[in-house]
Amino acid sequence: MSEDFNMSMRKFLKQVGVTSQQAIEEALRNAGDTTGKQFEAKMVLTINDLEMEHVVTGTIAGQS
């Protein structure tokens, strides 16, 4: 893979990570007391031109 490809992918994934974390933190703040709660999460990445869909699931612990 080319250096341009690697750099563009890393930039995109960094943006996804940073903005996703901010969105989750804001949602937890707005939810009030989430102590001891677990939240099932799902992230879906699609690239329409490649007919690709990638799903990642996991659990996020509430704030203590």
Secondary structure, DSSP 8 states (H G I E B T S, - for coil): --HHHHHHHHHHHHHHHHHHHHHHHHHHHHT---TT-EEEEEEEEEEGGGTEEEEEEEEEE---
